Amino acid sequence: MGLKCGIVGLPNVGKSTLFNALTSAKALAANYPFATKDPNLGVITVPDPRLDKLVSLVSPQKTIPTTIEILDIAGLIKGASQGEGLGNQFLANIREVDAIVHVVRCFDDDNVVHVDGDVNPVRDKEIIDTELLLKDLETVEKRLDKQKKAAKGGEKDALRAVACVEKVKKHIESGALVRTLELEGEEKELLDDMMLLTAKPVVYVCNVDEASVEHGNAHTKAFAEAIADEHAEIILVCAGIEAEVADLDTKEERMEYLEAIGLDEPGVNKLIRSCYKLLNLITYFTAGEKEVRAWTITRGTKAPQAAGVIHSDFEKGFIRAEVIRYDDFVTYGSESAVKDAGKMGVEGKEYIVGDGDVMHFRFNV
């Protein structure tokens, strides 16, 4: 399944540096606003030690990890909802993504200019939220006019739609982000159809200096207090460190560097995992001599639909799924040993795939 996350933030908060670290795509990172005029798109590998372990046990000819697309979107300024700066382009780019990685600057450095003169991550977030809310209000008002015209005939569905859109409009006018609004069933479907910007799930990345990467600083503490009601995850990352790690050639060199500065893994790994969690995604594996591969599905997916991620024929002709729990595969060391121990499950169409399941599908077309 295709998954795309968009990196957003004001100019000069470290978005492109973080993007480079994630993708090693070497996008332009410069000390002035709008260094990123066009969105850069990169594909990043999702780090998963379980895949590495399966590869060590199976020794396949090929290894294919799962991936996420990352979009580095131009920096936003006040007035973007009215087309200021690169506002229209920025907002159109956000509409394309599944989740938002919102980067805020939480470090002091006189050598890196701030578009608003001083470092204040709470204010920076509010600027972006305001612009996104204004654009959402515009979208909702257009939809409300359309639904009211449809409701003139007294159709129950149209009347319910009007009530739902009015509820969303009232929520936005109160200054609240749409993702904090509780909706169910048909209301949620209507909300999804409007593709509102503040309805998208978000993870916040506080770009800090090296000394603050573990425990944060005054800026990150103020920011955490400001977003407490959102129940969103905050990740502390030093984009400078991530860029240096990404420039190293081997995994061994990267780990040595991280150990030297007291870290156990790159911050970008935490960010990728957080995006997975944010979108309610899990990974299952297929493992054989030719290939060990990771596949991405939504949590709660049943076996036939999980098979369909590999190929639509697998879903259409699904017969059964042979399932090995990841821990059992590691414990016994091979598929044959798991079978001998009676630990391989045979599951039907109602089986809900678990995170880490090693799957083999039987189908007939």
HELIX and SHEET records of a PDB file:
HELIX    1   1 LYS A   15  THR A   23  1                                   9    
HELIX    2   2 PRO A   49  VAL A   58  1                                  10    
HELIX    3   3 ALA A   80  GLN A   82  5                                   3    
HELIX    4   4 GLY A   87  GLU A   96  1                                  10    
HELIX    5   5 PRO A  121  ALA A  151  1                                  31    
HELIX    6   6 LYS A  156  GLU A  173  1                                  18    
HELIX    7   7 VAL A  178  THR A  180  5                                   3    
HELIX    8   8 GLY A  185  MET A  194  1                                  10    
HELIX    9   9 LEU A  197  ALA A  199  5                                   3    
HELIX   10  10 GLU A  210  SER A  212  5                                   3    
HELIX   11  11 ALA A  218  ALA A  226  1                                   9    
HELIX   12  12 ALA A  228  GLU A  230  5                                   3    
HELIX   13  13 ALA A  239  ASP A  247  1                                   9    
HELIX   14  14 LYS A  251  ALA A  260  1                                  10    
HELIX   15  15 GLY A  267  LEU A  278  1                                  12    
HELIX   16  16 ALA A  303  ILE A  310  1                                   8    
HELIX   17  17 SER A  312  LYS A  316  1                                   5    
HELIX   18  18 TYR A  326  TYR A  332  1                                   7    
HELIX   19  19 GLU A  335  ASP A  340  1                                   6    
SHEET    1   A 6 ASN A  40  THR A  45  0                                        
SHEET    2   A 6 THR A  67  ASP A  72 -1                                        
SHEET    3   A 6 LYS A   4  VAL A   8  1                                        
SHEET    4   A 6 ALA A  99  ARG A 105  1                                        
SHEET    5   A 6 VAL A 202  ASN A 207  1                                        
SHEET    6   A 6 ILE A 234  VAL A 237  1                                        
SHEET    1   B 3 LYS A  62  ILE A  64  0                                        
SHEET    2   B 3 GLU A 291  THR A 298  1                                        
SHEET    3   B 3 LEU A 281  ALA A 287 -1                                        
SHEET    1   C 3 GLY A 345  GLU A 347  0                                        
SHEET    2   C 3 PHE A 318  ILE A 324 -1                                        
SHEET    3   C 3 VAL A 358  PHE A 363 -1                                        
END                                                                             
